[in-house]
């Protein structure tokens, strides 16, 4: 798996921005088949920062109604990446 296909996109919510400011953690959406070691290596190579720890959250698909029919959303995987002390990463300037 390519390192650029492992990290999909950052997640910017109130909770994730609070984690970034208080605990130096970044929340990103990752490929559903990626493991912690692959995520850590890809994040370090792409952003040139040292990663201390990676925690993974599997998001189950939800059932949604579309007109008369019911369908499921896609499953997702999120990673909470803890940066080492002294490291800083600004994905959005001014945040």
C-alpha positions in Angstrom: 0.0 0.0 0.0 1.3 3.4 -1.0 2.0 5.9 1.9 -0.2 8.5 0.2 -3.2 6.2 0.1 -2.9 5.3 3.8 -3.5 8.9 5.1 -6.8 10.1 3.5 -7.7 13.4 5.1 -7.5 15.3 8.4 -10.7 15.6 10.5 -11.5 19.1 11.8 -14.2 19.0 14.5 -14.4 20.9 17.8 -13.2 17.8 19.6 -10.3 17.1 17.3 -9.2 20.8 17.4 -9.4 20.7 21.2 -7.2 17.5 21.2 -4.7 19.3 19.0 -4.4 22.4 21.2 -4.4 20.6 24.6 -2.7 17.3 24.1 -0.7 17.7 20.8 -2.9 15.0 19.0 -4.0 15.0 15.3 -7.1 13.2 14.1 -7.0 11.8 10.5 -9.1 9.5 8.4 -7.0 6.5 7.2 -7.4 3.6 4.8 -9.6 0.9 6.4 -7.0 -1.9 5.9 -4.1 0.1 7.3 -2.5 -0.9 10.7 -0.8 1.2 13.4 2.7 0.6 12.1 1.8 1.6 8.5 0.0 4.7 9.7 2.9 5.8 11.9 5.5 5.3 9.0 3.3 7.1 6.5 2.6 10.1 8.8 6.3 10.5 9.7 7.3 10.4 6.0 4.7 12.7 4.7 4.7 15.4 7.4 8.4 15.0 8.6 7.4 14.9 12.4 8.1 12.3 15.1 5.1 10.2 16.2 4.8 8.9 19.7 1.6 6.8 19.6 -1.2 5.9 17.2 -4.7 5.0 18.4 -7.3 3.6 15.9 -11.1 3.9 15.9 -13.2 1.8 13.6 -16.4 3.7 12.6 -19.2 1.3 11.8 -21.6 2.0 8.8 -24.9 3.6 9.7 -28.3 2.9 8.2 -29.7 5.9 6.3 -33.0 6.3 4.5 -33.0 7.5 0.9 -36.6 8.0 -0.2 -38.3 4.6 0.2 -35.1 2.6 0.5 -32.6 2.1 3.3 -28.9 2.0 2.6 -25.7 1.9 4.6 -22.9 4.4 4.7 -19.3 3.3 4.1 -17.2 2.1 7.0 -14.3 4.4 8.1 -11.2 4.2 10.2 -9.9 7.1 12.1 -6.5 7.5 13.7 -5.6 9.7 16.6 -1.9 10.4 16.3 0.1 11.7 19.3 3.1 13.7 18.4 6.3 13.6 20.5 7.0 16.4 22.9 8.4 19.4 21.1 6.9 18.5 17.8 4.3 20.7 16.2 2.2 20.4 13.0 -0.1 23.0 11.7 -2.5 21.6 9.1 -4.5 24.9 9.1 -2.6 28.2 9.7 -3.8 30.1 12.7 -5.4 27.1 14.5 
